[in-house]
């Protein structure tokens, strides 16, 4: 009897979810015919390996959709809802994702060079091995996201929230992290050479084996962080807070003040 009740509940939930969260057929038809559909319902669609270059999907909802291997270069996805969307190995070069929500989405090995992601929400999002060279993520919320092996060279992360993010082995050379929040993030063996870190919050982070060569760290907060075998050669540490920090294998003579 108990098993039967559970089965009925499962069937009802599955059916209800399908009814409530499936795409609008008219919206999908319009998009496929015109490559444009603003504020449309395109949830749960399969657009794998499609050419969607310069598509206009402003304000549309594509949550739970699959767009792996697709070409979205130059597409307009401003203010779009893209929760739990798969973009694995997709081309999102110069895409407009301003103020969009990509929380829990997967962008593994995706191309996001020069993408506009200003003010976007990217909580628990996967960027493993993704190329974000030159992308603008200022004021974005990236807490608990995964950037392992990602290319973040020349990325603008000013005023962004990366608390709890994992950036191990990431290349962040020349990135701008001015006033960014990075508490509890992991930067093991990450490259932060020549980065702008002024007034940023690195408290409680793990910076083991990371590289801060020539980084501008003026007035940054590194309190209670783990800093082991980290390279600070020629880094500017004027006003930096190292209170409670674990410092091992560091040559403080390399600091620049």
N, C-alpha and C positions, 0 to 999 in steps of 0.2 A: 504493500500500500504506500509506504514511504517512498519507494523507488518510483512508483507511478506518479505521485505528486511532484517529485523532482523533475521527472520527464515532461510533465505538462507545463511546469513553470519554465523549463528550458525552451520548449517549443514556443510558448507565448512571448518570452523575452526575445528570442531570435526573430520571430515574425514581426514583432513590434519595432525592433531595431531596424529591420530591413525597410519597413514602411516609413519610418521617421527619418532615416538617414540615407536613403537612396537618392541618386541624382534626379533632377527634373529632365524628362526626355526632350521637352521643347528647348530647354536651355542647352542641352548637349548637342542637339541638331543645329541650333543656331551657331554654336561655337565651331563645330566641325565644318560648317559651310562658309563661315565668314572669318574664322580665326579671331573672333572678338565676341565677348559676352561679359558685360559689366554687371556686378552684383548678382551673379547667377548661382544656382544650386548645382554644383558638379561634384558632390560628395560621392565617394566610393566608385570613381570611374577608373578604367584601365587605359592609360595612354602611354604604354611602354613603347619605346623606340619610335616616337612620333616627331615629326618636324613641326615645331610650334614657334619657330623663330618670329620675333616681334608680335607675338600674340598679346591681345589685350584682355586681361582677366581681372581688371581692377575691382576690388571689393568682393570678389567671388569666393565661394566656399568650396574648397577641394579637399576637405579633410578626409582622411582614410583612403586617399587615392594612391595609385602607383604610376609614377612617371619615370621609372628607371630607363637609362640610355636615351632619353629624349633630348631634343635640342630646343631650349627655351632662350636662346641668346637674344638679348634686347627686349624680352617680354616685359609687359607691365602687369605686375602683381601687387601693386600698391594697396595696402589695407586689406589684402586677401587673408582668408582664414585657411591655413595650410597645416593644421594639426595632424600629426601622425601620417605624414605624406612621405613616400619613398622617392628620392631623387638620386639614387645610386648611379654613379658614372654619367650623370646628366650634365649638359652644357648650359650653365646659367650665367655665362659671361655678360656683363653689363646689364643684368636684369634689375628691374626696379621692384624691390621688396620693402620699400619704406613703410613703416608702421604695420607690417604684416605680422601674423602669428604663426611661427613654424615650430612651436613647442612639440617635443617628442618626435620630430621628423628625422629622417635619415638622409644625410647628404654625403655619405661615404664616397670618396674618390670623385666628388663632383667638382666642376669648374665654376668658380664664382669670382673670377677676376674682375675687378672694378665694379662689383655689384653694389647697388645702393640699398643698404639694410638699416638705414638710420631709424632709430626708435623702434626697431622690430623686437618681438618677443621670441626668444629662442631657448626656452627653458628645457633642459634635458634633451637637447638636440645633438645629433652625432655628425661631426665634421671630420672624422678620422680620414687622414690622407687627402683631404680636400685642398684645393688650391684657391685661396682667397686673396691673392696678391693684389694690393691696391684697393681692396674693398672698403666701403665706409660703413662701420658698425657703431658709429658714435651714438651715445644714449641708448644703445640696445641692451636688452636684458638677456644675459647668456648664462645665468646661474646653473651650475651642475651640468654644463654641456661638455662634450668630449672633443678635444682638438688634437688628439695624439697624432704625431707625424704630419700635422697640417702645415701648409705654407701660409703664414700670416705676415709675410714681408710687406712692408709699406702700408699695412692696414691701419685705418683710423678707428681706435677703440676709446677715444676720449669720452669721459663721463659714462662709460659702459659699466654694467654690472656683471662681473665674471666670478662671483663668489661661489666657491666649491667646484669650479671648472677644472678639468684635467687637460693640461697643456704639455704633457711630457713629450720630449723630442720635437716639439713644435719649433718652426723657424719664424721668429718674430723680429728679425732684423729691420731696423728703421721704423718700427711700428710706433704709433702715437697712443700712449695709455694715460694721457694727462687726466688727472682726477678720476681715474677708474677705480672701481671697487673689486678687489681680488682676494678678499679674506678666504682663508682655508683652501685656496686653489693649489694645484700641484704643477710645478714647473721643472720636474726632474729632467736634467740634460737638455733643457730648452735653450735656444739661442735668442737672447734679448740684447744683442750688441747694438749700440748706437740708437737705442730706443729713448723715447721721451716718457719719463715716469714721474714727472714733477707732480707733487701733491697727491699721488696715488696711494692706495691702501693695500699693502702686501702683508698685513698682519696675519699670523698663524699659517703662512704658506710654507710649502716645502720647495726649496730652491737648490737641492742637492745637485752638484755637478752642472749647474746652469752657467750661462755666459752673459755677463753684463758689461762686456768690454765697451768703453767709451759711452756708456749709458748716462743720460742726464737724470739723476735721481733726487734732485733738490727737494727737500722738505717731504719726501715720501715716508710712509710709515711701514717699517719692517719689523715692528715689535713682535716678539714671541714666534718668530719664524725659524725654520731649520735651514741654516746656510752652511753647507759642508762642501769643501773643495770647489767653491764657486769662484768664478773669475770676475774680479772687479777692477781689472787693470784700466787705468785712466778714466774710471767712472767718477762722475761728480756727485759727491755725497754730502754737500752742504746742507745742514739742517735735518739730515735723515735720522729717524728714530729707530735705534737698534735695541731698545730696552727689552730685556728678557729673551733676546735672540740667542740661539745656539750657533756659535761661530767656530768652525773647525776647518783647518787646512786653508785659512785665509791669510793672505799677506796684506796687512792694512797699509803697508808702504806704497801699495799700488793705487790707493785711493787718491782722487784729486779734489782739492778743496779751494 
